[in-house]
Amino acid sequence: MTLPARRSVFAIPAKTRFLTSWLTLGILGLAISQAYGIQQSDSGEDYPNEIIATVNGQTITRDQIARDLQRTLGDRQLSSIEKEKAIELTTQKLINQQIAIDFLTKRGLAANSSEVDFQIENLKSELKTIDLSFTEFLKETYQTSEELAFQTKWQISWNRYLENKLSDSFLESYFKRNKRRFDGTEIKAAHLLLKTNANSSPEQEQRLKNQLIEIRNRFIAKTLSWQQGVAEYSDAPTRSSGGSIGWINAQGPMPATFTEAAFQLSKNDISLPVKTKFGFHLIRCEATRNSSLGWKDVRSKLKKNAARDLLDAIVEQHKPNVTIKQ
């Protein structure tokens, strides 16, 4: 948007910081992008209303999903398979929010309309300080007022639930139950990789998984050694060194699905097939190295992960109590 000359030179950075803060909080959805093969409307309120899912009568539209995707991914280019997966995950996220809101509402924990209105009025007041109208705000962030209202309700409700739930005693107990994920423990891992590509069909992927299961069975039966199997079958550059990738921790550097599976293993255990963007892996734990970190040392990380696990648990528990149509 072109700014009139009368506005302060500080108006642009102030506006940028303000809009960026809302986007970072995850309150906003952004525009429909050509990256997803959908045409964008010029108006923040004028999107076609193709319904992808309903949860207790609350609709989730194709354009709502696309705006959320664009907010998350920006201009990143995805393959057709990656796009399908991103759409699937975003649709599920929006469904899960609706399920959780129903759960919180039935327990008297959800924000009411007065709280939502109060928050939005505060937003409008803040917008005036940077010389931006509410209508301009919606347009520049490519969202509808209904979406803003729902996401505001979601943020208030979910944050309230977490403030009550994530007590010190809960976090300490959560840490003890998931110690390896958070205490700095490292695992020396090796893997056997069968590569896939972005256009691999489900049938091709299933064949690779079946092949890895057969190889794993031979490892367990001791009719094939790990070193021999990796040298013969692995597509990874590490095949000449027994598939060793060295020490990893719960934060990386391997993909999340790989790391999660690796940290379930004890020394010399071999995982079932694990999928990453590179293909399918068998993972072997060669050694572990413990750390002395306590729960207070990783409090912020505990809160983030516990919040995600709590949401998953609520959805699993409450899903049978809602009507979902897709």
N, C-alpha and C positions, 0 to 999 in steps of 0.2 A: 504494500500500500504506500503511495506517495504521500509524504508528510508536508503540510503547508509550512512556508518559511517561518511563520510566527512561532512555531514550536521550538522548545529548547533543544540544544544540541545533545542534551542528556536524555531526551525522550526515547531515542531509538534503543540505546543499551538498556534503559530501564524497562522498556516494553519487552525486549528480547529476554532479559533475565526473568521477567514475570511469566511470560509464556513458557519458557523453558522449565521453570520450576513446576508449573502445572503438568507439563508433559512428563517430567521425571517422576512425579508422584503417581503417574498412571491414571489420573482422573479423566484425561481427555482421550477421545478417539480422533484419528485424522482422516484425511481425504481418501476417496477411492482413487487408486492409482492405475495407470495403464500397465504397470508391472503385473497386475492381477487380471488384466484383460477386461476391465470394467470401465466404462466411461464415467468421468466425473462431472457432476453438476456444478454450476457456478454458485449456487445457493447452499448455505449450511443447513437449510430446512427442507430442501426439495429433492430428495432421493427417491428413486423407485422403491417399492415396498415389498419386494419378493421375500416371503417368509421361509426361513430355513428350519426353524424349530420354534416350538412354544413350550413354556414351562408354566403350568397352572394358568394358562391363558395369556401369559406374558410372551410377546413375540420377540424373536431374534431374527433380524433380516440379513440378507446377503450384504447389503451396503454397510450395515453396522459392523459386520465381521471384517469387511475390507478396510474400513476406517481404522479399526483396531490393529489390523495387520500393518497398515502403513505407518501408524504411530510406532509400532514395535520395530519394524524392519527398515523404515525409510525407503531409500532408493536401491537397496540391495537387490541384485538380480538373482532369481531362483530358477532352478530347473522346474519342469512341469511336475515332477514327482515331489520336489521340495515344496512347491506351491500347494499341492493337494494336502500334504502333511501339515503345513502351516495353517491352512484353512480349517482342517480337522481339529487341530489343537486349540485354535482360537475359538471355534464354535463350542468346544467342550468347556473352555474356560468360562465363557459367557453363560453357558448352561449351569455350570457349577456355582457361579455367583448367584444365580436365581434360586438354586436349591438352598444355598447357604442363607440367603436373605429370608426364605420361607422358614427355615429352621430357627433363625434368630427372632423373626416376628412372632412365631408361636410360643416363644419363651420370654417375650416382652423385652427383648434386647435390641431390636432394630430401631433405627432412627425414625421419628415420626415426621410428618409433613412440616410441622413448625420448625423443627431442627434443620431440615433441609432448606427450607425457605430462608431461615436466618443465615445459613452459610452462604447461600447464593447472593443474598443482599450484601453480605460482607464482601463478596467477590466484586459485585457491581461498584461498591464504594472504592475498592482498591483500583479498579479499572479507571475510575475517574481521575485518580492521582497520576496516571500515565496517559491521560487524554485519549482513552480508548472506550468506545461505547460497548455495551453488552452485545449488541448485534454484530459489531465488527469483531469482537472477541470470538463469537461463535463461528463467524465466517472464516477468520484467520486460522482457527484451530479445526475447521472442518468437522464440526459436530452439531448435533441437534440439541435443543434445550432439554428434550426428554432424556437424552443420553447423559447430559450433564447432571440432571436431577437424579437419575438412577445411580451414576457413579459417585455422586456426593453422598447419597444414602448408603451406598456400599461402603465407602471409606469410613464414614462416621460409625456405622454399625460394626464393621469388622474390627476397627481399631479399638472400639469400646470392649468388644468381646476379648480381644487379645490383652488389653490392659488388665482385665480381671483374671484372665487365665494364666498368663505368663508370670507367675510369682517366682520368687527365688527358689522356693521348695520344688515347684514344678520344673524349673530349668535344671536344678541339680539332679532331680530324678531322671529327667530326659537325658542329661549328659551321661549318667551312669548306664542307662539302657543302650546308649549309642556311642560308647566311649571311643571306639576306633575311628568314628567319623570326625571327631572333634578334638581329640587330645594330642594331635600332632604325630600319631603313629605313622610310620612309613612301611611300605611293602616293596620288596624287591620282586618284580614281576617279569614274567616271560609270556610270549604269546605265539600262537599259530594263526595266521591270517589267510582266509580265502576272500579275495577281493570281489566286490561288486562294482557296478557303475550306476550312474543316475537313471539309466533306462532299463535296469534289470527288472524282469517281470517277477510277479509273486511266485510263479512256478520255478523260475531259475533260482530265486532266493531259497525256496524250500529245499531244492536239491542240494544246495550248498550246506544248509543246516543239517540235512540228513547225512551228508558226507562227514561233517564234523562230528556228529554224534557217533558214527561208526568208528572214526579215528579215536575219539575219546574212550570208547568201549575197549579198544585195543590197548590204549594206555593203561586203563584200570586193570585189564586182564594180564598186563605185563607181557603181551605178545609183541609189543612195539614200544621201544624206548622213546622218551620225550625228544631227545636229541635227533634220533633217526626220523621220527615223524615230522618234526619241524623242517629238517633238511629236505625231506622228500616232498612235503605237501605245501609248506607255507609260501605265500606270495610276498611276504614282507622282506625288506632288505636285511632284517636281523636273522634270517633263516640260517646263515652260516655261523652264527654265534648262539645257537640254541634258542633263538627268539627273545633273548634278554633285552629288556628296555630299561633296566636299572631301577632305582628307587623312585617310587611315586608316593604322593600323599593324597589326602581326601580332596584337596583343592586342585589337583592337576599333576602333571600337564596333560594327562590323557583325557579323552572325552568322558563325560559324566557317566554314561552307561557302562563304559569299561571300568572306570574307577569304582563305581558302586558294586559291580560284580566282584572285582578284585578284593575289596575289603570285606567280603563275606567269606573269604577263603582262609583256611589255616595252612601252615607250611606243607608243601608238596601236594595240596589239593589242586584239582583242575576243574574249571568251571564248565557249565553247559555253554552252548554257543551264545555269544553276545554280539548284538548288532551295533555298529557305529557307521559313520558316513564312509568309512574305508571299506567296510565289508563285514564279515562274520569272524569272530575270534574265539579260540579256546585260550583261556588265561590260566597260568600256573603261578602259584605263590611259592617263591623260592626261599624267602626269609622275611622276617618282620623285625622292625626296629622301633621300640617303644619310646614314648615321650612322657614328660612329667607335668604337662599342662593340666590345670584344673578347670572346673566349669566357669569360674569367674574370669579366667583368662580369655575365654571365648564366648562371653555373654552375648554379644551382638550377633555372632554367627548362630548361636543356639536359638535366639529369638527368631531369626529369619527362617531357619529350617523347621523349627517347631511350628511356626505359623503355617507353613506349607503342609506339614504333616497333619495338623489339626483340621485344615480345610479338607484335605483328602478324606479324613476320618468322618467328618460331618457329612460330606457328600455321600459316602458309602452307607452311612447309617440312615440318612434321611431320604435318600433317593426313592425308596419304595413308597414314601408318603406323598410324593408329588406326581402330577400327570405330565409326562413328557411326550411330545409328538415331533417326529423328525421325518 
